[in-house]
Amino acid sequence: MNAPAQDNSAFETKWKMAGLGGVNREEWTVYVPKGGVPRTQRQFSLFWYSDFIRRAIRGRGFKNAIELGCGRGTAGLYLNTYDGLDVTLVDLSEDALDLSRRNFAHHGGTGTFVAADVRHLPFPDGAFDVACSIGLLEHFQDYREVMAETLRVLRPGGLMVSLNIPGKRSVQSLNAVYKRLIRPFRTTPPKKDYYRNNDTAEQYAAHAAAAGFVDLTITHVNPFPLFVPVYLPLDSALTYLDRGVARVRRLWREYPLETGPRLAQAHFLVGRKP
């Protein structure tokens, strides 16, 4: 089963731009050290996405994890520094892996970094307790091979925790309105967008079940729009507002990013290897 080709060359540009600064910056790190608070919109989203992963695996005695399509390596860095897991980070892009190494070195993390195709992982069966990804599967037209490989490298009882951000109408549609409003004032052309499939959460879950995962759960998440591109002062102000809204939402829900499917930018799919 071969996944049809899709053009995700925009990712190479994304990782090369990381840390360059300016309104079109791609932050080279979006990790929040212990005791800190998110200062940018991306930090806010990744902090709470990683918090969901940490909650999902808590109390299970897991020792190691693999982050698939790691990019900056943020989820793996949280699992390593907050929870003490041994982590392996996989990405096809050497630029992404260099960025992950820089993140880990800067924040005192330790990890193993591997350049590999997530459809053909260079690890033995049952090598990991946890397999996580943030925004990976939606960039494949056919992600069934990724799910099959994820199942293979998990030990029996291990968990897949996958955040999927398919193309869909959501609160994030507000960013398209924002981009149209600022278009006359931009001095650089808009960046090429990434390919995203438009599968529903239920379709992702059905493919996971077909791959062999059990005890599947879907959680729709993130009613907080991410506005880009923005200069840092506005980014900081928007994040301050997001933190305040999250504090209020925590009065009636433990996880503040959980929401209904209409507003949600994304969903978490959690499954166990039997």
C-alpha positions in Angstrom: 0.0 0.0 0.0 1.9 3.1 -1.3 0.8 6.6 -0.3 0.3 8.8 -3.3 2.9 11.5 -3.6 2.1 15.0 -2.3 4.2 18.1 -2.3 5.3 19.0 1.2 8.4 20.9 0.1 7.0 23.9 2.0 8.2 22.1 5.2 11.8 22.5 4.1 11.3 26.2 3.8 9.6 26.3 7.2 12.5 24.7 9.0 15.1 26.7 7.2 13.3 29.9 8.2 13.2 28.9 11.9 14.9 31.5 14.0 15.3 34.1 11.3 13.1 36.7 13.1 10.8 39.3 11.8 7.1 39.1 10.9 7.6 35.9 8.8 9.6 34.2 11.5 9.3 30.5 12.3 10.1 30.3 16.0 13.1 27.9 16.4 11.8 26.9 19.8 8.2 26.8 21.1 9.0 24.9 24.4 8.0 26.4 27.8 10.4 25.4 30.6 9.0 24.2 33.9 7.5 27.1 35.8 7.2 29.3 32.7 4.1 30.3 30.7 3.6 30.5 27.0 4.6 33.8 25.5 3.6 33.2 21.8 0.6 31.7 20.1 2.7 28.7 19.0 4.1 28.2 22.5 0.5 28.2 23.8 -0.7 25.6 21.3 2.3 23.3 21.7 2.3 23.6 25.5 -1.3 22.3 25.7 -0.9 19.8 22.9 2.0 18.3 24.8 0.1 18.5 28.0 -2.6 16.3 26.4 0.0 13.7 25.4 1.5 13.7 28.9 -2.0 13.3 30.5 -2.8 10.4 28.1 0.2 8.3 29.2 0.4 9.3 32.8 0.4 6.5 35.4 1.1 3.7 32.9 4.7 3.1 33.8 6.0 3.9 30.3 9.7 4.4 29.9 10.3 5.5 26.3 8.6 7.3 23.4 9.1 8.1 19.7 7.9 11.4 18.2 7.1 10.9 14.5 7.6 13.8 12.1 9.2 15.6 15.0 9.9 19.0 13.4 11.2 21.1 16.3 10.9 18.1 18.6 8.7 19.9 21.0 6.5 17.0 22.2 9.5 14.8 22.7 11.3 17.5 24.6 8.3 17.8 27.0 8.2 14.1 27.5 11.9 14.0 28.2 12.3 17.0 30.5 8.9 17.0 32.3 8.4 13.2 32.6 11.8 11.7 32.3 11.1 9.4 29.3 13.8 8.3 26.9 12.8 9.8 23.6 13.6 9.1 19.9 12.8 11.8 17.4 12.2 11.0 13.7 11.9 13.3 10.7 12.7 13.0 7.1 14.1 16.5 7.1 17.7 17.0 8.3 16.9 20.7 8.8 14.1 19.7 11.2 16.4 17.3 13.1 19.1 20.0 13.4 16.4 22.2 14.9 15.4 19.4 17.3 19.0 18.9 18.4 19.3 22.7 19.0 16.1 22.7 21.1 17.3 19.7 23.2 20.7 21.2 23.7 19.3 24.6 24.7 16.8 23.2 27.2 18.8 20.5 28.7 17.1 17.5 27.1 18.5 14.3 25.9 17.3 12.3 22.9 18.1 10.2 19.9 17.6 11.8 16.5 17.0 9.7 13.4 16.4 10.7 9.8 13.8 8.3 8.4 10.6 7.9 6.5 7.8 7.4 9.0 6.3 4.8 6.7 9.5 2.7 6.9 10.9 3.0 10.4 14.4 1.6 11.1 13.4 0.1 14.5 12.5 -3.4 15.6 9.0 -4.5 16.5 7.8 -3.5 19.9 10.6 -1.0 20.5 8.5 1.8 22.1 5.9 2.4 24.8 4.5 5.6 23.3 4.3 6.9 19.7 3.2 10.5 19.4 2.9 13.0 16.6 1.7 16.6 16.3 0.3 17.5 12.9 1.7 14.6 10.9 -0.9 12.3 9.4 -2.9 15.1 7.7 0.0 15.7 5.3 -0.4 12.3 3.7 -3.0 11.5 1.2 -2.8 7.9 2.4 -1.6 7.6 6.0 -2.4 3.9 6.5 1.2 2.9 6.1 2.2 5.3 8.9 -0.4 3.8 11.2 0.8 0.3 10.4 4.4 1.2 11.2 3.3 3.0 14.3 1.6 -0.2 15.5 4.6 -2.3 14.6 7.1 -0.4 16.6 4.9 -0.2 19.7 5.1 -2.8 22.4 1.8 -4.6 23.3 -0.1 -2.2 25.6 1.7 0.8 24.1 -0.2 3.9 23.1 -0.4 6.0 19.9 -1.3 9.6 20.6 -1.8 11.5 17.3 -2.8 15.1 16.9 -4.4 15.5 13.5 -5.1 18.8 11.9 -6.9 18.1 8.6 -8.3 20.7 6.2 -11.7 21.7 7.6 -13.8 24.7 8.6 -13.0 25.7 12.1 -12.2 28.7 14.3 -8.9 28.8 12.4 -10.8 30.1 9.4 -10.6 33.5 11.1 -6.9 33.6 10.1 -7.9 33.6 6.4 -10.0 36.7 7.1 -7.0 38.3 8.9 -4.7 37.5 6.0 -7.0 39.2 3.5 -7.2 42.3 5.7 -3.4 42.7 5.9 -2.7 41.7 2.3 -2.5 45.3 1.1 0.2 46.1 3.7 2.4 43.0 3.2 5.8 43.5 1.6 6.5 39.8 1.0 4.5 37.2 -0.8 2.4 34.8 1.2 4.1 31.4 2.0 3.0 28.3 0.2 0.7 26.2 2.3 1.2 22.6 3.2 -0.9 19.8 1.7 -3.6 18.6 4.1 -6.1 15.8 3.6 -9.7 16.5 4.7 -10.5 13.2 6.4 -12.9 13.4 9.4 -11.8 12.3 12.8 -14.0 9.2 12.4 -12.2 8.3 9.2 -8.8 8.5 11.0 -10.2 6.3 13.7 -11.5 3.8 11.2 -8.1 3.5 9.6 -6.5 3.1 13.0 -8.9 0.3 13.9 -8.2 -1.4 10.6 -4.4 -1.2 11.4 -5.1 -3.0 14.6 -5.4 -0.4 17.3 -8.0 -0.8 20.0 -9.7 1.3 22.7 -9.7 4.3 20.3 -10.8 7.7 21.5 -11.3 11.0 19.7 -11.0 14.4 21.5 -11.7 17.5 19.5 -9.3 20.3 20.5 -8.3 23.9 20.2 -10.9 26.7 19.8 -8.1 29.3 19.9 -7.3 30.7 16.4 -3.6 31.1 15.5 -3.1 34.4 13.7 -0.1 34.6 11.4 1.9 36.4 10.3 2.2 38.8 13.3 4.9 40.9 14.9 6.0 39.8 18.3 4.2 42.5 20.4 0.8 41.5 18.9 1.7 37.8 19.2 2.4 38.3 22.9 -0.8 40.2 23.4 -2.9 37.5 21.7 -1.2 34.9 23.8 -1.9 36.8 27.0 -5.6 36.8 26.0 -5.5 33.1 25.2 -4.0 32.3 28.6 -6.8 34.3 30.3 -9.5 32.5 28.3 -7.9 29.2 29.1 -7.9 30.0 32.8 -11.6 30.7 32.7 -12.3 27.5 30.7 -10.5 25.4 33.3 -13.2 26.4 35.8 -15.5 23.8 34.1 -13.1 21.5 32.2 -9.8 20.0 33.2 -8.3 20.3 29.7 -9.0 23.9 28.4 -8.4 23.1 24.7 -11.2 20.5 24.5 -14.1 21.8 22.4 -16.8 20.7 20.0 -16.0 19.5 16.4 -17.3 22.7 14.8 -14.8 25.1 16.5 -12.0 22.6 16.8 -8.9 23.1 14.7 -7.8 19.5 15.3 -8.5 16.3 17.1 -6.4 13.9 19.2 -6.7 10.2 18.3 -5.5 7.8 21.0 -5.3 4.1 20.5 -3.7 1.1 22.2 -1.8 -1.8 20.7 -3.4 -5.0 22.0 
